[in-house]
Amino acid sequence: MSSDKNPAWEAEYDTVRDLLSQTFMRLRFPLRLERDFRARMHQRAVNTLREYYWLLYLFSMGTVAAIYLQYTVRGQWIGAMEDLYLLLAMGGGCALLMIALTVLGKFPACDRWFYGYTAGIAVLLLIILTIFPAFLRDEVLRQRS
């Protein structure tokens, strides 16, 4: 086998290298089109939240039920009242965050910060659904606090 490269491939590599060595500004749309597209997608996300907020409630309550069953049926039972407290804390926390999300989504004045408060609520939901049950179950974590 020779170490020489195929000239046809070499020409294609040169073309790609020339394109990539230049700035990517040629591959971008005009700024006005990008702004319009971003605004349109932002409005579409807000409208989707306003229209399908009830699906978020169903999904979050299903997630709470699945995680609760995983911790109570597959794991060790720590007692009926503690398990009830776990379910109420997880379900109540998720319900409150979902209510906050839909209330913020209903106000047009909050549309500007849609991605910010959606990300913040998503992080809090992850904390409630993952860290909180483990914290209640793990004796080592409970003793350190």
C-alpha positions as CSV (number, residue, x, y, z in Angstrom):
1,M,0.0,0.0,0.0
2,S,1.3,3.4,-0.9
3,S,1.1,6.3,1.4
4,D,0.0,8.6,-1.4
5,K,-3.5,10.0,-1.1
6,N,-6.0,9.9,-3.8
7,P,-6.0,13.2,-5.7
8,A,-9.8,13.4,-5.8
9,W,-10.0,13.0,-2.1
10,E,-7.2,15.6,-1.6
11,A,-9.2,18.1,-3.6
12,E,-12.3,17.5,-1.5
13,Y,-10.2,17.8,1.7
14,D,-8.8,21.1,0.4
15,T,-12.3,22.4,-0.3
16,V,-13.6,21.5,3.2
17,R,-10.5,22.9,4.8
18,D,-11.0,26.2,2.9
19,L,-14.6,26.4,4.0
20,L,-13.8,25.7,7.6
21,S,-10.8,28.0,7.8
22,Q,-13.0,30.9,6.9
23,T,-15.4,32.3,9.5
24,F,-18.7,30.6,10.0
25,M,-20.5,33.9,9.4
26,R,-21.2,32.9,5.9
27,L,-23.2,30.0,7.2
28,R,-25.4,32.1,9.4
29,F,-28.6,33.7,8.5
30,P,-29.0,37.5,8.6
31,L,-29.4,38.8,12.2
32,R,-32.9,40.0,11.5
33,L,-34.0,36.5,10.5
34,E,-32.3,34.9,13.5
35,R,-34.0,37.4,15.8
36,D,-37.4,36.7,14.2
37,F,-36.9,33.0,14.4
38,R,-35.8,33.2,18.1
39,A,-38.8,35.3,19.0
40,R,-41.2,33.0,17.1
41,M,-39.8,29.9,18.8
42,H,-40.0,31.7,22.2
43,Q,-43.6,32.6,21.6
44,R,-44.4,29.0,20.5
45,A,-42.9,27.6,23.7
46,V,-44.9,29.9,25.8
47,N,-48.1,29.2,23.9
48,T,-47.4,25.4,24.2
49,L,-47.1,25.8,28.0
50,R,-50.3,27.8,28.2
51,E,-52.2,25.2,26.1
52,Y,-50.8,21.9,27.5
53,Y,-50.1,22.8,31.2
54,W,-52.4,20.0,32.4
55,L,-50.1,17.4,30.7
56,L,-47.3,18.7,33.0
57,Y,-49.5,18.0,36.0
58,L,-50.2,14.5,34.8
59,F,-46.5,13.8,34.0
60,S,-45.2,15.2,37.3
61,M,-47.8,13.3,39.4
62,G,-46.9,10.1,37.5
63,T,-43.3,10.7,38.1
64,V,-44.0,11.2,41.8
65,A,-46.0,8.0,41.9
66,A,-43.3,6.0,40.2
67,I,-40.5,7.3,42.4
68,Y,-42.6,6.8,45.5
69,L,-43.3,3.2,44.6
70,Q,-39.7,2.6,43.8
71,Y,-38.7,3.8,47.3
72,T,-41.5,2.1,49.2
73,V,-42.1,-1.2,47.4
74,R,-38.6,-2.0,46.2
75,G,-36.8,-0.5,49.1
76,Q,-37.3,-1.0,52.8
77,W,-40.4,0.3,54.5
78,I,-39.6,2.8,57.1
79,G,-43.1,3.0,58.5
80,A,-46.5,4.0,57.2
81,M,-46.4,7.6,58.4
82,E,-42.9,8.3,57.1
83,D,-43.9,6.9,53.7
84,L,-47.0,9.0,53.7
85,Y,-44.9,12.1,54.6
86,L,-42.6,11.2,51.7
87,L,-45.5,11.0,49.3
88,L,-47.1,14.2,50.5
89,A,-43.8,16.1,50.4
90,M,-42.9,14.9,46.9
91,G,-46.4,15.3,45.5
92,G,-47.0,18.6,47.2
93,G,-43.6,20.0,46.2
94,C,-44.2,19.0,42.6
95,A,-47.7,20.3,42.6
96,L,-46.6,23.7,44.0
97,L,-43.9,24.0,41.4
98,M,-46.3,23.1,38.6
99,I,-48.7,25.7,39.8
100,A,-46.0,28.3,39.9
101,L,-44.9,27.3,36.4
102,T,-48.4,27.6,35.0
103,V,-49.2,30.9,36.8
104,L,-45.9,32.4,35.5
105,G,-46.8,31.1,32.1
106,K,-50.2,32.8,32.1
107,F,-48.8,36.3,32.6
108,P,-47.6,37.9,29.4
109,A,-45.3,40.1,31.4
110,C,-43.2,37.1,32.4
111,D,-42.8,35.9,28.8
112,R,-39.4,37.5,28.6
113,W,-38.0,35.3,31.4
114,F,-39.7,32.1,30.2
115,Y,-36.5,30.1,29.8
116,G,-35.1,31.3,33.1
117,Y,-38.0,30.4,35.3
118,T,-38.6,27.2,33.4
119,A,-35.0,26.1,34.0
120,G,-35.2,27.1,37.7
121,I,-38.4,25.2,38.3
122,A,-37.0,22.2,36.5
123,V,-33.9,22.1,38.7
124,L,-36.1,22.4,41.8
125,L,-38.2,19.5,40.5
126,L,-35.1,17.4,40.0
127,I,-34.0,18.1,43.5
128,I,-37.4,17.1,44.9
129,L,-37.6,14.0,42.9
130,T,-34.1,12.7,43.3
131,I,-32.3,14.1,46.3
132,F,-35.2,14.5,48.7
133,P,-36.3,10.8,48.8
134,A,-32.7,9.6,49.0
135,F,-32.1,12.0,51.9
136,L,-35.1,10.7,53.8
137,R,-34.1,7.0,53.2
138,D,-30.3,7.2,53.8
139,E,-29.5,7.0,57.6
140,V,-26.0,8.3,57.0
141,L,-27.3,11.4,55.3
142,R,-29.9,12.0,58.0
143,Q,-27.3,11.7,60.8
144,R,-24.9,14.2,59.1
145,S,-27.5,17.0,58.9
